[in-house]
Amino acid sequence: MAIDWAKLVTQGRAKAIGVSWTEQESFAVFHLKIPADFVRKGILTVEDYEKAKVGAEPSKDKTALLKEAESLGIAVTPDATVESLKEVIAAVKETKKPAEPKAKAKAEPKAKIKKTIRKKK
Protein backbone atom coordinates (compact mmCIF):
# COMPACT_ATOMS: atom_id res chain seq x y z
CA MET A 1 0.00 0.00 0.00
CA ALA A 2 1.33 3.44 -0.97
CA ILE A 3 1.62 6.29 1.49
CA ASP A 4 -1.06 8.94 1.00
CA TRP A 5 1.20 11.96 1.48
CA ALA A 6 -1.53 14.46 0.61
CA LYS A 7 -3.67 13.13 3.43
CA LEU A 8 -0.75 13.20 5.87
CA VAL A 9 0.04 16.81 4.95
CA THR A 10 -3.61 17.83 5.24
CA GLN A 11 -3.82 16.26 8.69
CA GLY A 12 -0.56 17.92 9.79
CA ARG A 13 1.16 14.55 10.08
CA ALA A 14 3.80 15.40 7.44
CA LYS A 15 5.65 18.58 6.51
CA ALA A 16 5.02 18.31 2.77
CA ILE A 17 4.34 15.67 0.16
CA GLY A 18 7.23 13.24 0.44
CA VAL A 19 8.79 15.13 3.39
CA SER A 20 8.51 13.97 6.99
CA TRP A 21 8.80 16.23 10.03
CA THR A 22 12.24 16.60 11.59
CA GLU A 23 12.55 15.64 15.25
CA GLN A 24 12.25 19.29 16.34
CA GLU A 25 9.30 19.97 14.02
CA SER A 26 7.54 16.83 15.20
CA PHE A 27 8.00 17.89 18.82
CA ALA A 28 6.58 21.34 18.05
CA VAL A 29 3.50 19.93 16.31
CA PHE A 30 2.64 17.01 18.57
CA HIS A 31 3.92 18.04 22.01
CA LEU A 32 3.82 21.83 21.95
CA LYS A 33 0.62 21.77 19.86
CA ILE A 34 1.83 24.47 17.45
CA PRO A 35 -0.30 24.30 14.28
CA ALA A 36 1.44 22.60 11.36
CA ASP A 37 1.10 25.71 9.14
CA PHE A 38 3.28 27.67 11.56
CA VAL A 39 5.83 24.88 11.98
CA ARG A 40 6.13 24.66 8.19
CA LYS A 41 7.21 28.32 8.32
CA GLY A 42 9.97 27.50 10.82
CA ILE A 43 8.21 28.35 14.08
CA LEU A 44 9.32 25.78 16.65
CA THR A 45 8.74 27.41 20.05
CA VAL A 46 5.61 28.50 21.88
CA GLU A 47 7.08 32.02 22.26
CA ASP A 48 7.65 32.35 18.51
CA TYR A 49 4.18 30.95 17.85
CA GLU A 50 2.56 33.52 20.16
CA LYS A 51 4.40 36.33 18.34
CA ALA A 52 3.58 34.95 14.89
CA LYS A 53 -0.10 34.35 15.44
CA VAL A 54 -0.72 37.98 16.45
CA GLY A 55 -0.20 39.18 12.88
CA ALA A 56 -1.44 36.06 11.14
CA GLU A 57 -4.67 36.09 9.21
CA PRO A 58 -7.28 33.58 10.34
CA SER A 59 -6.81 30.17 8.80
CA LYS A 60 -9.47 28.97 6.36
CA ASP A 61 -10.70 25.41 6.24
CA LYS A 62 -10.59 23.33 3.07
CA THR A 63 -14.23 24.00 2.19
CA ALA A 64 -13.73 27.77 2.35
CA LEU A 65 -10.56 27.49 0.24
CA LEU A 66 -12.37 25.38 -2.38
CA LYS A 67 -15.11 28.02 -2.60
CA GLU A 68 -12.56 30.83 -2.88
CA ALA A 69 -10.69 28.96 -5.62
CA GLU A 70 -13.94 28.45 -7.51
CA SER A 71 -14.83 32.14 -7.20
CA LEU A 72 -11.41 33.03 -8.66
CA GLY A 73 -11.99 30.71 -11.60
CA ILE A 74 -9.43 28.11 -10.50
CA ALA A 75 -10.30 24.56 -11.53
CA VAL A 76 -9.61 22.33 -8.52
CA THR A 77 -10.89 19.03 -7.22
CA PRO A 78 -11.69 18.01 -3.65
CA ASP A 79 -8.43 16.01 -3.76
CA ALA A 80 -6.39 19.24 -3.56
CA THR A 81 -4.59 19.75 -0.27
CA VAL A 82 -5.09 22.82 1.89
CA GLU A 83 -1.49 23.84 1.21
CA SER A 84 -1.83 23.51 -2.56
CA LEU A 85 -5.09 25.46 -2.49
CA LYS A 86 -3.44 28.28 -0.54
CA GLU A 87 -0.56 28.36 -3.02
CA VAL A 88 -2.69 28.54 -6.17
CA ILE A 89 -5.09 31.07 -4.66
CA ALA A 90 -2.17 33.30 -3.61
CA ALA A 91 -0.62 33.00 -7.09
CA VAL A 92 -3.86 33.97 -8.83
CA LYS A 93 -4.44 36.88 -6.45
CA GLU A 94 -0.90 38.11 -7.10
CA THR A 95 -1.46 38.15 -10.86
CA LYS A 96 -4.79 39.94 -10.47
CA LYS A 97 -3.39 42.78 -8.34
CA PRO A 98 -3.87 46.17 -9.99
CA ALA A 99 -0.69 47.64 -11.34
CA GLU A 100 0.92 50.23 -9.14
CA PRO A 101 0.56 53.75 -10.50
CA LYS A 102 3.65 54.98 -12.25
CA ALA A 103 5.56 57.75 -10.57
CA LYS A 104 4.11 61.03 -11.65
CA ALA A 105 6.44 63.19 -13.63
CA LYS A 106 7.06 66.58 -12.18
CA ALA A 107 4.57 69.00 -13.59
CA GLU A 108 7.10 71.67 -14.33
CA PRO A 109 6.52 73.50 -17.58
CA LYS A 110 9.29 73.02 -20.02
CA ALA A 111 10.48 76.07 -21.86
CA LYS A 112 10.21 75.62 -25.54
CA ILE A 113 12.75 77.35 -27.61
CA LYS A 114 11.68 78.17 -31.06
CA LYS A 115 14.30 78.68 -33.61
CA THR A 116 13.42 80.81 -36.47
CA ILE A 117 15.14 80.02 -39.66
CA ARG A 118 15.33 82.93 -41.94
CA LYS A 119 15.67 82.28 -45.54
CA LYS A 120 17.86 84.54 -47.54
CA LYS A 121 16.20 86.16 -50.44
Order of alpha helices (4+ residues) and beta strands (2+ residues): alpha-alpha-alpha-alpha-alpha-alpha
